[in-house]
Structure formats: C-alpha cells, structure tokens
Amino acid sequence: MPGKITYTQAIRDAQDLEMARDPNVFICGEDVSAFGSAFGQTAGLLAKYGPMRVLDTPLSETAITSLGVGAAAVGLRPIVVHDFMDFMGVCMDEVLNQVSKLAWMVGGQTKLSMVIRAQAGAGINAAAQHSQSIESFFTHMPGIKVVASSNPADAKGLLESAIRDDNPVLVIENKTLLGMEGDVPEGEYLVPIGKASVARAGSDVTIVSYGMMVNKCLDAAQRLAVDGISAEVIDIRTLIPLDKDAIFQSLEKTNRLIIVHEAIGCTGFGAEIAAIVAEEALDLLDAPIIRVTAPFTHCPFSPPLEAEYVPNEEKIIAAAQKACGMGVR
C-alpha cells in the first residue's frame, strides 16, 4: 500500500531496503553516518548497519569516488554520495576514466555495480558554486547510466533499480524536491531504468522534461488547459539510456515539441533530445522545437535574480502558446 512520505524519506527507504536485502551494498561519503548527510538522506542507517556499511570519508571527492570504484571492482555495490554535484569536477578523472570505462577496458571480466548520488539544482539561494545542473557532463560518457526523478515514488523506485544494476548509475536529486511529499509504495519498489512516463496526457503539444522541472511543466499544463491548449508532459526519468520512443509516440499525437530543463541551454541535454527528434522524427513536427532552459550565465545569489534564472511556468506557457500559434498573453 502506498504511504505519503517526503522525497528525502523515499531515498532513505530505498537505501535501507537494498542494504537489508544485499550485504554487499554500502554507503560512503562526507558526513553520511552520524550526521545523516547534508540533506538527511542517510539518517538512521548508521545505527542499523554500522560504520563499515555507512562509512564517513574525508572531504575529498576524488577519494570518495576512488573508494567506490575499487569496492565495485571486487564485487561490492557502493552508493557513493556527493552532496553537491557542483564539486564532482574534482573527481572528474575518476568518473570519466575509471567509473565509465573500467568494465569495458577489461572486456567485462569485472562488473562495476556502483551508484553515485548527487544533489543538483538552484532554488535555495546557494549561489553559483552550489546551484548548478551539470548532468550533460555525464551523459557524454559511455558506460554510465543517468537518472533524475521528479517525485518521491520515482526517487525510491529509480534508486532501488540503480543499486541493483550491474553498471554505474548517476542518480541526480534536485535539492528543492527533498521536502516534497507524495504517495510511495511500501516495501520493494522498482522503476525501470530507461523507461519514461506520461506525467499528463494531452493532444496539442508535447512538453519533455525531467527532475524538478517536470512539476513546473505540470503546473503550466494545468494553466494552459484553461486557454484550450492540451499539453502532454513526458517525464523521461532516465537521460541515459533515453526512452526516445515515448517522445516519438507523443509527437505522433501533438506534432509540437517543447523541451524544458533547469540546466543552461547551451549544449544542455535538451539539445540532444532536439537533435534526435530532428534526425529521426522530423516529419512528425508541425512547428519548430522550442527549448526552455536557464540562460548562459552563472546562477545568481540574489533571490529575485535566481527566480528569474530558473525556468518557470510563465516561460513554459509562453513557449507552448508560441508552438501552438497563439500570441503570448
């Protein structure tokens, strides 16, 4: 039976269930044990599983990731925690040249069953170094799967699936979603990696998004319905591998595409989605593809400026009206 819990609790439940099921699963990262992580997703797990399975590390993204690689290479299933995705640049060599390549370079003689959990996104006035959405850095690396949930149920289901996967999986958690409440199934719950969901059905325009932005797209779609525009919202949930068929099936109905993400538009993941549609499904489009993204600048600290920086419902609505040939209101 489902129960209403927060996004943070859903993440904690997923880790708890998988650690109880498989003794090879362990968590490592800065302040993950007694402190319970910067955002509370590992609270209570130290008392249940002990310091060898909920392991505090030095403040070194390189050391944390390297620990995960070595453990995964010998058959363990580490959950590596980076509280701020912004600082994964410090361990980029390990991610790019070890996490993504190791199993391939040894011809599959070993698996690399490793999860990297990282918090991304703006909205909490944390300024330029703690507010970035840099998922496209990692979608450019063959060998790593990348998932981003928009609600507590998917947060739990995708994380459980990621922990069980025999490949490295980057699990992106948006900081502004951590307090979001939603119905989440109790017990084991698996959301398949690589499968999108139709968050809202519609017939006039397809809005494709992931993570926190899906919720803004749903709010925009509800407001668009008042103006007679029926928007279908596709939550891709997995960036790599992308469920492009779900997008194509929606475009067969709507013939119009808007792509929304919080990351900067320039070389953001939305550009890849647009390119795939242009290459493989151009005949389904009756209007140009429109992207709604953050501008090509750093995230400001000022709350009013940050609110303008992050894509909002008004910008999504304007894009949908433009795609449907309506004037902006």
C-alpha positions as CSV (number, residue, x, y, z in Angstrom):
1,M,0.0,0.0,0.0
2,P,1.3,3.5,-0.7
3,G,2.0,5.9,2.0
4,K,2.7,9.7,1.9
5,I,6.4,10.4,2.6
6,T,8.9,13.0,1.6
7,Y,11.4,12.7,-1.3
8,T,14.2,12.5,1.3
9,Q,12.4,9.7,3.1
10,A,11.9,7.9,-0.1
11,I,15.7,7.9,-0.8
12,R,16.4,6.7,2.7
13,D,13.9,3.9,2.4
14,A,15.4,2.7,-0.9
15,Q,18.9,2.5,0.6
16,D,17.5,0.8,3.7
17,L,15.7,-1.8,1.7
18,E,18.6,-2.6,-0.5
19,M,21.1,-2.7,2.3
20,A,18.9,-5.2,4.2
21,R,18.5,-7.3,1.0
22,D,22.1,-7.4,-0.1
23,P,25.1,-7.3,2.4
24,N,27.3,-6.1,-0.5
25,V,25.5,-2.7,-0.5
26,F,27.2,0.1,1.5
27,I,27.2,3.9,1.6
28,C,30.2,6.1,1.6
29,G,30.7,9.9,1.6
30,E,31.1,13.0,3.6
31,D,29.0,13.0,6.8
32,V,26.8,10.1,5.8
33,S,27.0,8.3,9.1
34,A,26.1,10.1,12.4
35,F,25.2,13.3,10.7
36,G,23.0,11.6,8.2
37,S,24.2,13.5,5.1
38,A,23.9,17.3,4.5
39,F,20.2,16.8,3.5
40,G,19.3,13.8,5.7
41,Q,19.0,11.0,3.2
42,T,21.1,8.6,5.2
43,A,19.8,9.5,8.7
44,G,19.4,6.4,11.0
45,L,21.2,4.0,8.7
46,L,24.4,4.0,10.8
47,A,22.6,2.7,13.9
48,K,21.1,-0.1,11.8
49,Y,24.1,-1.2,9.7
50,G,27.2,0.0,11.5
51,P,30.2,2.1,10.5
52,M,31.6,-0.5,8.0
53,R,28.5,-0.1,5.8
54,V,27.7,3.6,6.4
55,L,31.2,5.0,6.0
56,D,32.2,8.6,6.6
57,T,35.1,9.7,4.4
58,P,37.5,12.6,4.2
59,L,36.3,15.7,2.4
60,S,37.7,14.5,-0.9
61,E,35.5,13.8,-3.9
62,T,38.5,12.0,-5.5
63,A,38.9,9.7,-2.5
64,I,35.2,9.0,-2.2
65,T,34.8,8.1,-5.8
66,S,38.0,6.1,-5.9
67,L,36.8,4.1,-2.9
68,G,33.6,3.3,-4.8
69,V,35.5,2.2,-7.9
70,G,37.8,-0.2,-6.0
71,A,34.9,-1.6,-4.0
72,A,32.7,-2.2,-7.1
73,A,35.6,-3.8,-9.0
74,V,35.8,-6.6,-6.4
75,G,32.1,-7.2,-6.3
76,L,30.6,-4.8,-3.7
77,R,27.8,-2.4,-4.5
78,P,28.8,1.0,-3.2
79,I,26.5,4.0,-3.0
80,V,28.8,7.0,-3.4
81,V,27.4,10.3,-2.1
82,H,28.3,13.7,-3.4
83,D,26.1,16.2,-1.5
84,F,26.7,18.9,-4.2
85,M,27.0,17.8,-7.8
86,D,28.9,21.1,-8.5
87,F,32.1,19.6,-6.9
88,M,32.2,16.4,-9.0
89,G,34.6,18.3,-11.2
90,V,37.2,17.4,-8.5
91,C,36.7,13.7,-9.2
92,M,36.1,14.0,-13.0
93,D,39.1,11.9,-13.9
94,E,37.8,9.0,-11.7
95,V,34.3,9.3,-13.2
96,L,35.4,9.7,-16.8
97,N,38.4,7.3,-16.9
98,Q,37.5,4.8,-14.3
99,V,33.8,4.6,-13.5
100,S,32.7,4.8,-17.1
101,K,35.5,2.7,-18.7
102,L,36.8,0.1,-16.3
103,A,34.4,-2.7,-17.1
104,W,34.8,-2.0,-20.8
105,M,38.6,-1.9,-20.7
106,V,38.9,-5.3,-19.0
107,G,36.4,-6.9,-21.5
108,G,33.7,-7.4,-19.0
109,Q,35.9,-9.5,-16.7
110,T,34.5,-7.5,-13.8
111,K,31.3,-5.5,-13.3
112,L,31.2,-2.0,-11.9
113,S,27.9,-2.0,-9.9
114,M,28.2,1.5,-8.5
115,V,25.7,4.2,-7.7
116,I,26.7,7.9,-7.4
117,R,24.1,10.0,-5.7
118,A,24.4,13.7,-6.3
119,Q,22.3,16.8,-5.5
120,A,21.9,19.4,-8.2
121,G,19.8,22.5,-9.0
122,A,19.1,26.0,-7.8
123,G,16.3,27.5,-5.8
124,I,17.8,27.7,-2.3
125,N,19.9,30.8,-2.8
126,A,23.1,28.9,-2.6
127,A,24.8,30.9,-5.3
128,A,26.9,30.0,-8.3
129,Q,29.0,27.2,-6.8
130,H,26.2,25.2,-5.2
131,S,23.3,25.6,-7.6
132,Q,24.4,24.0,-10.9
133,S,22.7,21.4,-13.1
134,I,25.6,19.8,-14.9
135,E,24.1,16.5,-16.0
136,S,25.2,16.9,-19.6
137,F,28.8,16.5,-18.4
138,F,28.0,12.9,-17.6
139,T,25.6,12.0,-20.4
140,H,28.6,12.4,-22.7
141,M,30.3,9.4,-21.0
142,P,29.6,6.0,-22.5
143,G,29.2,3.4,-19.7
144,I,27.3,5.5,-17.2
145,K,23.5,5.5,-16.8
146,V,22.0,8.8,-15.7
147,V,18.6,9.1,-13.9
148,A,16.7,12.0,-12.5
149,S,13.4,11.7,-10.6
150,S,10.6,14.3,-10.3
151,N,8.7,12.9,-7.3
152,P,9.2,10.7,-4.2
153,A,7.8,7.5,-5.7
154,D,10.2,7.6,-8.7
155,A,13.1,8.7,-6.4
156,K,12.7,5.4,-4.5
157,G,12.0,3.2,-7.4
158,L,14.8,4.5,-9.6
159,L,17.3,4.3,-6.7
160,E,16.5,0.7,-5.9
161,S,16.8,-0.2,-9.6
162,A,20.1,1.7,-9.8
163,I,21.6,-0.1,-6.8
164,R,20.7,-3.5,-8.4
165,D,22.0,-2.5,-11.8
166,D,25.3,-4.1,-12.9
167,N,26.5,-0.8,-14.4
168,P,27.5,2.6,-12.9
169,V,24.4,4.8,-12.4
170,L,24.4,8.5,-11.6
171,V,21.3,9.3,-9.6
172,I,20.5,13.1,-9.7
173,E,18.4,14.5,-6.8
174,N,17.2,18.1,-7.0
175,K,17.6,20.0,-3.7
176,T,14.3,21.8,-4.0
177,L,12.4,18.4,-4.2
178,L,13.8,17.0,-0.9
179,G,10.8,18.1,1.2
180,M,8.2,17.2,-1.5
181,E,5.6,14.7,-0.2
182,G,3.9,12.1,-2.3
183,D,2.4,8.6,-2.2
184,V,5.2,6.0,-2.3
185,P,4.7,2.2,-2.3
186,E,5.9,0.4,0.8
187,G,8.5,-2.3,0.6
188,E,10.4,-3.2,-2.6
189,Y,9.6,-0.9,-5.4
190,L,11.4,-0.8,-8.7
191,V,11.0,1.8,-11.5
192,P,12.7,0.5,-14.7
193,I,15.8,2.5,-15.8
194,G,15.3,3.6,-19.4
195,K,11.6,4.0,-19.3
196,A,9.8,7.4,-19.5
197,S,6.4,8.1,-18.1
198,V,3.5,10.1,-19.3
199,A,3.0,12.5,-16.4
200,R,0.0,14.2,-18.1
201,A,-1.8,13.2,-21.3
202,G,-2.5,15.8,-23.9
203,S,-3.1,16.3,-27.6
204,D,-1.8,19.7,-28.7
205,V,1.8,20.0,-27.6
206,T,4.4,17.7,-26.1
207,I,6.5,19.0,-23.2
208,V,9.5,16.9,-22.4
209,S,11.4,17.3,-19.1
210,Y,13.0,15.6,-16.1
211,G,13.7,16.1,-12.4
212,M,12.2,19.1,-10.6
213,M,11.2,20.8,-13.9
214,V,8.5,18.2,-14.5
215,N,6.5,19.7,-11.7
216,K,6.7,23.2,-13.2
217,C,5.6,21.7,-16.6
218,L,2.6,20.0,-14.9
219,D,1.6,23.3,-13.3
220,A,2.0,25.1,-16.7
221,A,0.0,22.4,-18.5
222,Q,-2.9,22.9,-16.0
223,R,-2.9,26.6,-16.7
224,L,-2.7,26.0,-20.4
225,A,-5.8,23.8,-20.3
226,V,-7.8,26.9,-19.3
227,D,-6.8,28.5,-22.6
228,G,-7.8,25.4,-24.5
229,I,-4.2,24.1,-25.0
230,S,-3.9,20.4,-24.2
231,A,-0.3,19.7,-23.2
232,E,1.2,16.3,-22.8
233,V,4.0,16.1,-20.3
234,I,6.6,13.4,-20.7
235,D,8.9,12.7,-17.7
236,I,11.8,11.0,-19.3
237,R,13.2,9.9,-15.8
238,T,16.2,8.4,-17.4
239,L,18.5,10.6,-19.5
240,I,20.9,7.7,-20.5
241,P,19.6,5.4,-21.9
242,L,16.9,7.8,-23.3
243,D,13.4,6.4,-24.0
244,K,13.1,8.2,-27.3
245,D,10.1,6.0,-28.4
246,A,8.0,7.6,-25.7
247,I,8.8,11.0,-27.1
248,F,8.0,9.9,-30.7
249,Q,4.7,8.3,-29.6
250,S,3.7,11.6,-28.0
251,L,4.7,13.6,-31.1
252,E,2.5,11.4,-33.3
253,K,-0.4,12.9,-31.4
254,T,0.7,16.5,-30.8
255,N,3.2,17.4,-33.6
256,R,4.8,20.1,-31.4
257,L,7.7,19.8,-29.0
258,I,8.9,21.8,-26.1
259,I,11.9,20.7,-24.1
260,V,12.4,22.1,-20.5
261,H,15.3,21.7,-18.2
262,E,16.9,23.7,-15.4
263,A,20.4,23.4,-16.9
264,I,21.9,26.0,-19.1
265,G,20.6,25.6,-22.7
266,C,23.9,25.8,-24.5
267,T,24.9,22.1,-25.1
268,G,22.4,21.0,-22.4
269,F,20.7,17.6,-22.6
270,G,17.7,19.2,-24.3
271,A,19.9,19.9,-27.3
272,E,20.5,16.1,-27.6
273,I,16.7,15.4,-27.4
274,A,16.1,18.0,-30.1
275,A,18.8,16.5,-32.3
276,I,17.4,13.0,-32.0
277,V,13.9,14.3,-32.9
278,A,15.3,16.3,-35.9
279,E,17.2,13.3,-37.2
280,E,14.7,10.5,-36.6
281,A,11.2,12.1,-36.4
282,L,11.3,15.4,-38.2
283,D,8.2,14.5,-40.2
284,L,6.2,14.4,-37.0
285,L,6.7,18.1,-36.4
286,D,4.4,20.9,-37.5
287,A,6.3,23.7,-35.7
288,P,9.9,24.4,-34.7
289,I,11.2,22.8,-31.5
290,I,11.4,25.2,-28.5
291,R,13.7,24.8,-25.6
292,V,13.0,26.5,-22.2
293,T,16.2,26.5,-20.1
294,A,18.4,28.5,-17.8
295,P,20.4,31.3,-19.6
296,F,24.0,31.1,-20.4
297,T,25.3,32.6,-17.2
298,H,26.1,31.6,-13.6
299,C,23.3,31.2,-11.1
300,P,22.9,34.4,-9.1
301,F,22.7,34.5,-5.3
302,S,20.0,37.2,-5.2
303,P,16.6,35.6,-4.7
304,P,14.8,37.7,-7.3
305,L,17.5,37.2,-9.8
306,E,17.7,33.4,-9.1
307,A,13.9,33.2,-9.5
308,E,14.3,34.8,-13.0
309,Y,17.3,32.5,-13.8
310,V,15.4,29.2,-13.1
311,P,12.8,28.4,-15.8
312,N,9.3,29.0,-14.6
313,E,5.7,28.3,-15.5
314,E,5.3,31.6,-17.4
315,K,8.1,30.8,-19.7
316,I,6.8,27.3,-20.4
317,I,3.3,28.7,-21.1
318,A,4.7,31.3,-23.5
319,A,6.6,28.5,-25.3
320,A,3.5,26.4,-25.6
321,Q,1.4,29.3,-26.9
322,K,4.1,30.1,-29.5
323,A,4.3,26.4,-30.6
324,C,0.5,26.4,-31.0
325,G,0.4,29.6,-32.9
326,M,-1.1,31.7,-30.1
327,G,0.0,35.1,-29.0
328,V,1.7,35.4,-25.6
329,R,-0.7,36.7,-23.0
